């Protein structure tokens, strides 16, 4: 089956350099690979081969654009945020590395009531223990998921530099750094560092798009 898949995938991987253009390449791979395929088992093999190759191409494209994954500790958050005139908020982030330029940051925002599931459901204190454990195991993850927001920023933050990132959230959010990517510093990084506050992307530019 791989003979059907490889030509399309090699072309896709070389033609598309950015992570967000690979979604259509997956569909093209499936259409190309399915020609002459009549069994369910063979179809599944084609789909798996396409998924693996597109994932590899995506990872390579992310690596080219954003560099490698870095420890979250390399990016330091200010202890307080400020409110802009339009109601949006911004917070300072700093690059603690003396040699790496940060190119991508994910911020995780949790609403102020993220940890208040038990307080918001006092009736569970009177439920039988087995029932309480079961309902909490089902309902608490949804409560926390609904109150967690991930924002993604593309930037050029040189070594030991800082900038501001903009976000919208309810008052009193808990904020922490999630994923960070970067590369070795270039001499041009000082010319392109983010002097103005950086707005979040509409979606995660490092996530698979298929």
DRENTOR-722984 format. One record per atom (N, C-alpha, C): residue number from 0; residue in one letter; chain; atom name; x, y, z. Coordinates in steps of 0.1 Angstrom, whole numbers, plus 5000, padded with zeros to 4 digits. Layout:
residues N
    nr   rest   kette   atom     px     py     pz
   NUM      A       A     CA      X      Y      Z
...
//
This chain:
residues 210
    nr   rest   kette   atom     px     py     pz
     0      X       A      N   5008   4988   5000
     0      X       A     CA   5000   5000   5000
     0      X       A      C   5008   5013   5000
     1      X       A      N   5020   5012   5006
     1      X       A     CA   5028   5024   5007
     1      X       A      C   5033   5029   4993
     2      X       A      N   5033   5021   4983
     2      X       A     CA   5036   5025   4970
     2      X       A      C   5026   5035   4965
     3      X       A      N   5014   5034   4969
     3      X       A     CA   5004   5044   4965
     3      X       A      C   5006   5057   4972
     4      X       A      N   5010   5056   4984
     4      X       A     CA   5010   5068   4993
     4      X       A      C   5023   5076   4991
     5      X       A      N   5034   5070   4990
     5      X       A     CA   5047   5077   4991
     5      X       A      C   5048   5089   4981
     6      X       A      N   5045   5087   4968
     6      X       A     CA   5048   5098   4958
     6      X       A      C   5040   5111   4962
     7      X       A      N   5028   5109   4966
     7      X       A     CA   5020   5121   4970
     7      X       A      C   5026   5127   4982
     8      X       A      N   5029   5119   4992
     8      X       A     CA   5034   5124   5005
     8      X       A      C   5048   5131   5003
     9      X       A      N   5056   5125   4995
     9      X       A     CA   5069   5132   4993
     9      X       A      C   5067   5146   4987
    10      X       A      N   5058   5146   4977
    10      X       A     CA   5056   5159   4971
    10      X       A      C   5050   5169   4981
    11      X       A      N   5040   5164   4989
    11      X       A     CA   5034   5173   4999
    11      X       A      C   5044   5178   5009
    12      X       A      N   5052   5169   5014
    12      X       A     CA   5062   5173   5024
    12      X       A      C   5072   5184   5019
    13      X       A      N   5076   5183   5007
    13      X       A     CA   5085   5192   5001
    13      X       A      C   5079   5205   4996
    14      X       A      N   5066   5204   4992
    14      X       A     CA   5060   5216   4987
    14      X       A      C   5055   5225   4998
    15      X       A      N   5051   5220   5009
    15      X       A     CA   5045   5228   5019
    15      X       A      C   5054   5230   5031
    16      X       A      N   5058   5243   5034
    16      X       A     CA   5067   5245   5045
    16      X       A      C   5061   5249   5058
    17      X       A      N   5048   5254   5058
    17      X       A     CA   5042   5259   5070
    17      X       A      C   5033   5248   5075
    18      X       A      N   5032   5247   5089
    18      X       A     CA   5023   5236   5095
    18      X       A      C   5009   5237   5091
    19      X       A      N   5003   5249   5089
    19      X       A     CA   4989   5250   5087
    19      X       A      C   4984   5248   5072
    20      X       A      N   4993   5243   5064
    20      X       A     CA   4989   5240   5050
    20      X       A      C   4988   5226   5047
    21      X       A      N   4991   5217   5057
    21      X       A     CA   4992   5203   5055
    21      X       A      C   4978   5196   5056
    22      X       A      N   4968   5203   5060
    22      X       A     CA   4954   5197   5061
    22      X       A      C   4950   5191   5048
    23      X       A      N   4951   5200   5037
    23      X       A     CA   4947   5195   5024
    23      X       A      C   4956   5184   5019
    24      X       A      N   4968   5184   5023
    24      X       A     CA   4978   5174   5018
    24      X       A      C   4973   5160   5023
    25      X       A      N   4967   5159   5035
    25      X       A     CA   4962   5146   5040
    25      X       A      C   4951   5141   5031
    26      X       A      N   4942   5150   5028
    26      X       A     CA   4931   5146   5019
    26      X       A      C   4936   5141   5005
    27      X       A      N   4945   5149   5000
    27      X       A     CA   4951   5145   4987
    27      X       A      C   4958   5131   4988
    28      X       A      N   4965   5129   4999
    28      X       A     CA   4971   5116   5001
    28      X       A      C   4961   5105   5001
    29      X       A      N   4950   5107   5008
    29      X       A     CA   4940   5096   5009
    29      X       A      C   4934   5094   4995
    30      X       A      N   4931   5104   4988
    30      X       A     CA   4925   5102   4975
    30      X       A      C   4934   5095   4965
    31      X       A      N   4947   5099   4966
    31      X       A     CA   4957   5093   4957
    31      X       A      C   4959   5078   4961
    32      X       A      N   4960   5076   4974
    32      X       A     CA   4964   5062   4979
    32      X       A      C   4952   5052   4978
    33      X       A      N   4940   5057   4977
    33      X       A     CA   4928   5048   4976
    33      X       A      C   4926   5043   4962
    34      X       A      N   4932   5049   4952
    34      X       A     CA   4930   5044   4939
    34      X       A      C   4934   5030   4937
    35      X       A      N   4925   5022   4933
    35      X       A     CA   4927   5007   4931
    35      X       A      C   4926   4999   4944
    36      X       A      N   4922   5006   4955
    36      X       A     CA   4921   4998   4968
    36      X       A      C   4906   4995   4970
    37      X       A      N   4904   4982   4973
    37      X       A     CA   4890   4977   4974
    37      X       A      C   4886   4971   4987
    38      X       A      N   4896   4968   4995
    38      X       A     CA   4893   4961   5008
    38      X       A      C   4894   4971   5020
    39      X       A      N   4887   4968   5030
    39      X       A     CA   4887   4977   5042
    39      X       A      C   4901   4977   5049
    40      X       A      N   4907   4965   5049
    40      X       A     CA   4920   4964   5055
    40      X       A      C   4930   4973   5048
    41      X       A      N   4930   4972   5035
    41      X       A     CA   4939   4980   5027
    41      X       A      C   4936   4995   5029
    42      X       A      N   4924   4999   5030
    42      X       A     CA   4920   5013   5032
    42      X       A      C   4925   5018   5045
    43      X       A      N   4924   5010   5055
    43      X       A     CA   4929   5014   5068
    43      X       A      C   4945   5016   5068
    44      X       A      N   4951   5007   5060
    44      X       A     CA   4966   5008   5059
    44      X       A      C   4970   5021   5052
    45      X       A      N   4962   5025   5042
    45      X       A     CA   4965   5037   5035
    45      X       A      C   4962   5049   5044
    46      X       A      N   4951   5049   5051
    46      X       A     CA   4948   5060   5060
    46      X       A      C   4959   5061   5071
    47      X       A      N   4964   5050   5077
    47      X       A     CA   4974   5051   5087
    47      X       A      C   4987   5056   5081
    48      X       A      N   4991   5051   5069
    48      X       A     CA   5003   5056   5063
    48      X       A      C   5003   5071   5060
    49      X       A      N   4991   5075   5055
    49      X       A     CA   4989   5090   5052
    49      X       A      C   4991   5098   5065
    50      X       A      N   4984   5093   5076
    50      X       A     CA   4984   5100   5089
    50      X       A      C   4999   5101   5094
    51      X       A      N   5006   5090   5093
    51      X       A     CA   5020   5090   5098
    51      X       A      C   5029   5099   5090
    52      X       A      N   5027   5099   5077
    52      X       A     CA   5036   5108   5068
    52      X       A      C   5032   5122   5070
    53      X       A      N   5019   5125   5071
    53      X       A     CA   5016   5139   5073
    53      X       A      C   5020   5144   5086
    54      X       A      N   5019   5136   5096
    54      X       A     CA   5024   5140   5110
    54      X       A      C   5039   5143   5109
    55      X       A      N   5046   5134   5102
    55      X       A     CA   5061   5136   5101
    55      X       A      C   5064   5150   5094
    56      X       A      N   5056   5152   5083
    56      X       A     CA   5058   5165   5075
    56      X       A      C   5054   5177   5084
    57      X       A      N   5044   5175   5092
    57      X       A     CA   5039   5186   5101
    57      X       A      C   5050   5189   5111
    58      X       A      N   5055   5178   5118
    58      X       A     CA   5066   5180   5128
    58      X       A      C   5078   5187   5122
    59      X       A      N   5082   5183   5110
    59      X       A     CA   5093   5190   5103
    59      X       A      C   5090   5204   5100
    60      X       A      N   5078   5207   5096
    60      X       A     CA   5075   5221   5093
    60      X       A      C   5074   5230   5106
    61      X       A      N   5069   5224   5117
    61      X       A     CA   5069   5231   5129
    61      X       A      C   5084   5234   5134
    62      X       A      N   5092   5224   5132
    62      X       A     CA   5106   5225   5136
    62      X       A      C   5113   5236   5128
    63      X       A      N   5110   5237   5115
    63      X       A     CA   5116   5247   5107
    63      X       A      C   5111   5261   5111
    64      X       A      N   5098   5263   5114
    64      X       A     CA   5093   5276   5116
    64      X       A      C   5095   5281   5131
    65      X       A      N   5094   5271   5140
    65      X       A     CA   5095   5275   5154
    65      X       A      C   5107   5270   5162
    66      X       A      N   5114   5261   5157
    66      X       A     CA   5125   5255   5164
    66      X       A      C   5121   5244   5173
    67      X       A      N   5129   5241   5183
    67      X       A     CA   5126   5229   5192
    67      X       A      C   5118   5233   5204
    68      X       A      N   5112   5223   5210
    68      X       A     CA   5105   5225   5223
    68      X       A      C   5115   5229   5234
    69      X       A      N   5112   5239   5242
    69      X       A     CA   5121   5243   5252
    69      X       A      C   5114   5242   5266
    70      X       A      N   5121   5241   5277
    70      X       A     CA   5114   5240   5290
    70      X       A      C   5106   5252   5293
    71      X       A      N   5094   5250   5299
    71      X       A     CA   5085   5262   5302
    71      X       A      C   5092   5272   5311
    72      X       A      N   5102   5267   5319
    72      X       A     CA   5108   5276   5328
    72      X       A      C   5117   5287   5322
    73      X       A      N   5120   5285   5309
    73      X       A     CA   5128   5295   5302
    73      X       A      C   5120   5308   5300
    74      X       A      N   5107   5307   5300
    74      X       A     CA   5098   5319   5299
    74      X       A      C   5092   5323   5312
    75      X       A      N   5095   5335   5317
    75      X       A     CA   5091   5339   5330
    75      X       A      C   5079   5349   5328
    76      X       A      N   5068   5347   5336
    76      X       A     CA   5057   5356   5336
    76      X       A      C   5058   5366   5348
    77      X       A      N   5053   5378   5345
    77      X       A     CA   5052   5388   5355
    77      X       A      C   5042   5384   5365
    78      X       A      N   5043   5389   5377
    78      X       A     CA   5033   5385   5388
    78      X       A      C   5020   5391   5386
    79      X       A      N   5019   5403   5379
    79      X       A     CA   5006   5409   5377
    79      X       A      C   5004   5413   5363
    80      X       A      N   4991   5414   5359
    80      X       A     CA   4988   5419   5345
    80      X       A      C   4982   5433   5346
    81      X       A      N   4982   5440   5335
    81      X       A     CA   4976   5453   5334
    81      X       A      C   4964   5453   5324
    82      X       A      N   4955   5462   5326
    82      X       A     CA   4943   5463   5318
    82      X       A      C   4945   5474   5308
    83      X       A      N   4943   5471   5295
    83      X       A     CA   4943   5481   5285
    83      X       A      C   4930   5490   5284
    84      X       A      N   4931   5501   5278
    84      X       A     CA   4919   5510   5277
    84      X       A      C   4906   5503   5271
    85      X       A      N   4909   5493   5262
    85      X       A     CA   4898   5486   5255
    85      X       A      C   4893   5474   5264
    86      X       A      N   4898   5472   5276
    86      X       A     CA   4893   5461   5284
    86      X       A      C   4902   5449   5283
    87      X       A      N   4910   5447   5273
    87      X       A     CA   4919   5436   5272
    87      X       A      C   4930   5437   5282
    88      X       A      N   4936   5426   5285
    88      X       A     CA   4947   5426   5295
    88      X       A      C   4960   5422   5288
    89      X       A      N   4971   5427   5295
    89      X       A     CA   4984   5422   5290
    89      X       A      C   4993   5420   5301
    90      X       A      N   5003   5411   5299
    90      X       A     CA   5012   5407   5309
    90      X       A      C   5026   5406   5303
    91      X       A      N   5036   5409   5311
    91      X       A     CA   5050   5408   5306
    91      X       A      C   5055   5394   5307
    92      X       A      N   5062   5390   5296
    92      X       A     CA   5069   5377   5296
    92      X       A      C   5083   5380   5293
    93      X       A      N   5092   5372   5299
    93      X       A     CA   5106   5374   5298
    93      X       A      C   5113   5361   5293
    94      X       A      N   5123   5362   5285
    94      X       A     CA   5131   5351   5281
    94      X       A      C   5144   5350   5290
    95      X       A      N   5144   5340   5298
    95      X       A     CA   5155   5338   5307
    95      X       A      C   5168   5332   5301
    96      X       A      N   5167   5328   5289
    96      X       A     CA   5179   5321   5283
    96      X       A      C   5189   5331   5277
    97      X       A      N   5202   5329   5279
    97      X       A     CA   5212   5338   5274
    97      X       A      C   5215   5334   5259
    98      X       A      N   5210   5323   5254
    98      X       A     CA   5214   5319   5240
    98      X       A      C   5202   5315   5231
    99      X       A      N   5190   5313   5236
    99      X       A     CA   5179   5309   5228
    99      X       A      C   5169   5320   5226
   100      X       A      N   5164   5321   5214
   100      X       A     CA   5153   5330   5210
   100      X       A      C   5140   5323   5211
   101      X       A      N   5130   5328   5218
   101      X       A     CA   5117   5322   5219
   101      X       A      C   5109   5326   5207
   102      X       A      N   5103   5316   5200
   102      X       A     CA   5095   5319   5188
   102      X       A      C   5080   5316   5190
   103      X       A      N   5077   5308   5200
   103      X       A     CA   5063   5304   5203
   103      X       A      C   5061   5302   5218
   104      X       A      N   5049   5307   5222
   104      X       A     CA   5046   5305   5237
   104      X       A      C   5031   5302   5237
   105      X       A      N   5028   5292   5246
   105      X       A     CA   5014   5289   5249
   105      X       A      C   5011   5293   5263
   106      X       A      N   5001   5301   5265
   106      X       A     CA   4997   5305   5279
   106      X       A      C   4984   5297   5282
   107      X       A      N   4984   5292   5295
   107      X       A     CA   4972   5285   5300
   107      X       A      C   4965   5294   5310
   108      X       A      N   4953   5298   5307
   108      X       A     CA   4945   5306   5316
   108      X       A      C   4934   5298   5322
   109      X       A      N   4932   5299   5335
   109      X       A     CA   4922   5292   5343
   109      X       A      C   4913   5303   5350
   110      X       A      N   4900   5302   5348
   110      X       A     CA   4891   5312   5354
   110      X       A      C   4893   5311   5370
   111      X       A      N   4888   5322   5376
   111      X       A     CA   4890   5324   5390
   111      X       A      C   4883   5313   5398
   112      X       A      N   4872   5307   5393
   112      X       A     CA   4865   5297   5400
   112      X       A      C   4869   5283   5395
   113      X       A      N   4881   5281   5389
   113      X       A     CA   4885   5268   5384
   113      X       A      C   4886   5258   5395
   114      X       A      N   4890   5262   5407
   114      X       A     CA   4892   5253   5418
   114      X       A      C   4880   5252   5428
   115      X       A      N   4869   5258   5423
   115      X       A     CA   4857   5259   5432
   115      X       A      C   4846   5249   5429
   116      X       A      N   4850   5237   5423
   116      X       A     CA   4839   5228   5420
   116      X       A      C   4832   5223   5432
   117      X       A      N   4839   5219   5443
   117      X       A     CA   4832   5215   5455
   117      X       A      C   4824   5226   5461
   118      X       A      N   4829   5238   5461
   118      X       A     CA   4821   5249   5467
   118      X       A      C   4809   5252   5459
   119      X       A      N   4809   5250   5446
   119      X       A     CA   4797   5252   5437
   119      X       A      C   4787   5241   5438
   120      X       A      N   4791   5230   5444
   120      X       A     CA   4783   5218   5444
   120      X       A      C   4782   5213   5459
   121      X       A      N   4777   5220   5468
   121      X       A     CA   4776   5216   5482
   121      X       A      C   4768   5204   5484
   122      X       A      N   4758   5201   5475
   122      X       A     CA   4749   5190   5477
   122      X       A      C   4757   5177   5476
   123      X       A      N   4769   5177   5470
   123      X       A     CA   4777   5164   5469
   123      X       A      C   4782   5159   5483
   124      X       A      N   4782   5169   5492
   124      X       A     CA   4787   5165   5506
   124      X       A      C   4777   5155   5512
   125      X       A      N   4765   5155   5508
   125      X       A     CA   4755   5147   5514
   125      X       A      C   4752   5134   5506
   126      X       A      N   4758   5133   5495
   126      X       A     CA   4756   5121   5487
   126      X       A      C   4764   5109   5493
   127      X       A      N   4760   5097   5491
   127      X       A     CA   4768   5085   5494
   127      X       A      C   4782   5086   5488
   128      X       A      N   4792   5081   5495
   128      X       A     CA   4805   5083   5491
   128      X       A      C   4808   5077   5477
   129      X       A      N   4803   5065   5474
   129      X       A     CA   4805   5059   5461
   129      X       A      C   4798   5067   5450
   130      X       A      N   4787   5073   5452
   130      X       A     CA   4780   5081   5442
   130      X       A      C   4787   5094   5440
   131      X       A      N   4791   5100   5451
   131      X       A     CA   4798   5113   5451
   131      X       A      C   4811   5112   5443
   132      X       A      N   4819   5101   5445
   132      X       A     CA   4831   5099   5438
   132      X       A      C   4829   5097   5423
   133      X       A      N   4818   5090   5419
   133      X       A     CA   4815   5087   5405
   133      X       A      C   4811   5100   5398
   134      X       A      N   4802   5108   5404
   134      X       A     CA   4797   5120   5397
   134      X       A      C   4808   5130   5397
   135      X       A      N   4816   5131   5407
   135      X       A     CA   4827   5141   5407
   135      X       A      C   4837   5137   5396
   136      X       A      N   4840   5124   5394
   136      X       A     CA   4850   5120   5384
   136      X       A      C   4845   5123   5370
   137      X       A      N   4831   5124   5368
   137      X       A     CA   4826   5127   5355
   137      X       A      C   4824   5142   5353
   138      X       A      N   4819   5149   5363
   138      X       A     CA   4816   5163   5362
   138      X       A      C   4827   5172   5364
   139      X       A      N   4836   5169   5373
   139      X       A     CA   4847   5178   5377
   139      X       A      C   4857   5181   5365
   140      X       A      N   4861   5171   5357
   140      X       A     CA   4869   5173   5345
   140      X       A      C   4862   5183   5335
   141      X       A      N   4849   5182   5333
   141      X       A     CA   4842   5191   5324
   141      X       A      C   4842   5205   5330
   142      X       A      N   4840   5206   5343
   142      X       A     CA   4840   5219   5350
   142      X       A      C   4854   5226   5348
   143      X       A      N   4864   5218   5349
   143      X       A     CA   4878   5224   5348
   143      X       A      C   4881   5227   5333
   144      X       A      N   4876   5218   5324
   144      X       A     CA   4879   5221   5310
   144      X       A      C   4872   5233   5305
   145      X       A      N   4859   5235   5310
   145      X       A     CA   4852   5247   5306
   145      X       A      C   4858   5260   5311
   146      X       A      N   4867   5259   5321
   146      X       A     CA   4873   5271   5327
   146      X       A      C   4888   5272   5324
   147      X       A      N   4892   5264   5314
   147      X       A     CA   4906   5265   5310
   147      X       A      C   4907   5270   5295
   148      X       A      N   4915   5279   5293
   148      X       A     CA   4917   5285   5280
   148      X       A      C   4932   5285   5276
   149      X       A      N   4935   5281   5264
   149      X       A     CA   4949   5281   5259
   149      X       A      C   4950   5291   5248
   150      X       A      N   4960   5300   5250
   150      X       A     CA   4963   5310   5240
   150      X       A      C   4977   5308   5234
   151      X       A      N   4979   5311   5221
   151      X       A     CA   4991   5308   5214
   151      X       A      C   4997   5320   5207
   152      X       A      N   5010   5322   5209
   152      X       A     CA   5016   5334   5204
   152      X       A      C   5028   5331   5196
   153      X       A      N   5029   5337   5184
   153      X       A     CA   5041   5337   5176
   153      X       A      C   5048   5350   5178
   154      X       A      N   5061   5349   5181
   154      X       A     CA   5069   5361   5184
   154      X       A      C   5084   5358   5182
   155      X       A      N   5092   5368   5183
   155      X       A     CA   5106   5367   5183
   155      X       A      C   5112   5374   5195
   156      X       A      N   5114   5366   5205
   156      X       A     CA   5118   5372   5218
   156      X       A      C   5133   5367   5221
   157      X       A      N   5142   5376   5218
   157      X       A     CA   5156   5373   5219
   157      X       A      C   5160   5370   5233
   158      X       A      N   5173   5365   5235
   158      X       A     CA   5178   5361   5248
   158      X       A      C   5178   5373   5258
   159      X       A      N   5173   5370   5270
   159      X       A     CA   5172   5380   5281
   159      X       A      C   5164   5392   5277
   160      X       A      N   5155   5391   5268
   160      X       A     CA   5145   5401   5264
   160      X       A      C   5132   5399   5270
   161      X       A      N   5123   5409   5270
   161      X       A     CA   5110   5408   5275
   161      X       A      C   5100   5415   5265
   162      X       A      N   5087   5411   5266
   162      X       A     CA   5077   5418   5258
   162      X       A      C   5064   5416   5265
   163      X       A      N   5053   5421   5260
   163      X       A     CA   5040   5419   5266
   163      X       A      C   5031   5411   5256
   164      X       A      N   5023   5403   5262
   164      X       A     CA   5013   5395   5254
   164      X       A      C   4999   5399   5258
   165      X       A      N   4990   5400   5249
   165      X       A     CA   4976   5404   5252
   165      X       A      C   4967   5392   5253
   166      X       A      N   4957   5393   5262
   166      X       A     CA   4947   5382   5264
   166      X       A      C   4934   5388   5269
   167      X       A      N   4924   5381   5267
   167      X       A     CA   4911   5384   5272
   167      X       A      C   4906   5373   5282
   168      X       A      N   4902   5377   5294
   168      X       A     CA   4898   5367   5304
   168      X       A      C   4890   5374   5314
   169      X       A      N   4883   5366   5322
   169      X       A     CA   4875   5372   5333
   169      X       A      C   4885   5376   5343
   170      X       A      N   4881   5385   5353
   170      X       A     CA   4889   5390   5363
   170      X       A      C   4895   5378   5371
   171      X       A      N   4908   5380   5375
   171      X       A     CA   4914   5371   5384
   171      X       A      C   4918   5357   5378
   172      X       A      N   4922   5356   5365
   172      X       A     CA   4926   5343   5360
   172      X       A      C   4939   5338   5366
   173      X       A      N   4940   5325   5367
   173      X       A     CA   4953   5319   5370
   173      X       A      C   4960   5317   5357
   174      X       A      N   4973   5322   5356
   174      X       A     CA   4980   5322   5343
   174      X       A      C   4993   5314   5345
   175      X       A      N   4996   5305   5336
   175      X       A     CA   5009   5298   5336
   175      X       A      C   5013   5296   5322
   176      X       A      N   5026   5294   5320
   176      X       A     CA   5032   5291   5307
   176      X       A      C   5030   5276   5304
   177      X       A      N   5025   5273   5292
   177      X       A     CA   5024   5259   5288
   177      X       A      C   5036   5255   5280
   178      X       A      N   5034   5254   5266
   178      X       A     CA   5045   5250   5258
   178      X       A      C   5053   5262   5253
   179      X       A      N   5066   5260   5251
   179      X       A     CA   5075   5270   5246
   179      X       A      C   5084   5264   5235
   180      X       A      N   5086   5271   5224
   180      X       A     CA   5095   5267   5214
   180      X       A      C   5105   5278   5210
   181      X       A      N   5116   5274   5205
   181      X       A     CA   5126   5284   5202
   181      X       A      C   5138   5278   5195
   182      X       A      N   5148   5286   5192
   182      X       A     CA   5160   5282   5185
   182      X       A      C   5172   5291   5189
   183      X       A      N   5184   5287   5184
   183      X       A     CA   5196   5295   5187
   183      X       A      C   5194   5309   5182
   184      X       A      N   5199   5319   5190
   184      X       A     CA   5197   5333   5186
   184      X       A      C   5204   5336   5173
   185      X       A      N   5198   5346   5165
   185      X       A     CA   5205   5351   5153
   185      X       A      C   5208   5366   5155
   186      X       A      N   5217   5371   5148
   186      X       A     CA   5221   5385   5149
   186      X       A      C   5209   5394   5146
   187      X       A      N   5200   5389   5137
   187      X       A     CA   5189   5398   5133
   187      X       A      C   5177   5398   5144
   188      X       A      N   5178   5390   5154
   188      X       A     CA   5167   5389   5164
   188      X       A      C   5165   5402   5171
   189      X       A      N   5176   5410   5173
   189      X       A     CA   5175   5423   5180
   189      X       A      C   5167   5433   5171
   190      X       A      N   5167   5431   5158
   190      X       A     CA   5160   5440   5149
   190      X       A      C   5145   5437   5148
   191      X       A      N   5142   5424   5151
   191      X       A     CA   5128   5420   5149
   191      X       A      C   5121   5417   5163
   192      X       A      N   5127   5420   5174
   192      X       A     CA   5121   5416   5187
   192      X       A      C   5108   5424   5188
   193      X       A      N   5099   5419   5196
   193      X       A     CA   5085   5425   5197
   193      X       A      C   5085   5436   5207
   194      X       A      N   5085   5449   5201
   194      X       A     CA   5084   5460   5209
   194      X       A      C   5070   5463   5214
   195      X       A      N   5060   5460   5206
   195      X       A     CA   5046   5462   5209
   195      X       A      C   5040   5449   5215
   196      X       A      N   5029   5450   5223
   196      X       A     CA   5023   5438   5228
   196      X       A      C   5019   5429   5217
   197      X       A      N   5020   5416   5219
   197      X       A     CA   5017   5406   5209
   197      X       A      C   5003   5400   5212
   198      X       A      N   4995   5399   5201
   198      X       A     CA   4982   5394   5202
   198      X       A      C   4982   5379   5200
   199      X       A      N   4973   5371   5205
   199      X       A     CA   4973   5356   5203
   199      X       A      C   4969   5353   5189
   200      X       A      N   4973   5341   5184
   200      X       A     CA   4969   5336   5171
   200      X       A      C   4954   5331   5173
   201      X       A      N   4947   5329   5162
   201      X       A     CA   4934   5324   5162
   201      X       A      C   4933   5309   5166
   202      X       A      N   4944   5302   5163
   202      X       A     CA   4945   5288   5166
   202      X       A      C   4959   5285   5169
   203      X       A      N   4962   5273   5173
   203      X       A     CA   4975   5268   5177
   203      X       A      C   4983   5265   5164
   204      X       A      N   4993   5273   5160
   204      X       A     CA   5000   5271   5148
   204      X       A      C   5009   5259   5148
   205      X       A      N   5011   5253   5160
   205      X       A     CA   5019   5241   5160
   205      X       A      C   5011   5228   5161
   206      X       A      N   4998   5229   5161
   206      X       A     CA   4990   5217   5162
   206      X       A      C   4987   5211   5148
   207      X       A      N   4986   5198   5147
   207      X       A     CA   4982   5192   5134
   207      X       A      C   4969   5198   5129
   208      X       A      N   4968   5200   5115
   208      X       A     CA   4956   5206   5110
   208      X       A      C   4947   5197   5103
   209      X       A      N   4950   5184   5103
   209      X       A     CA   4941   5175   5096
   209      X       A      C   4929   5170   5105
//
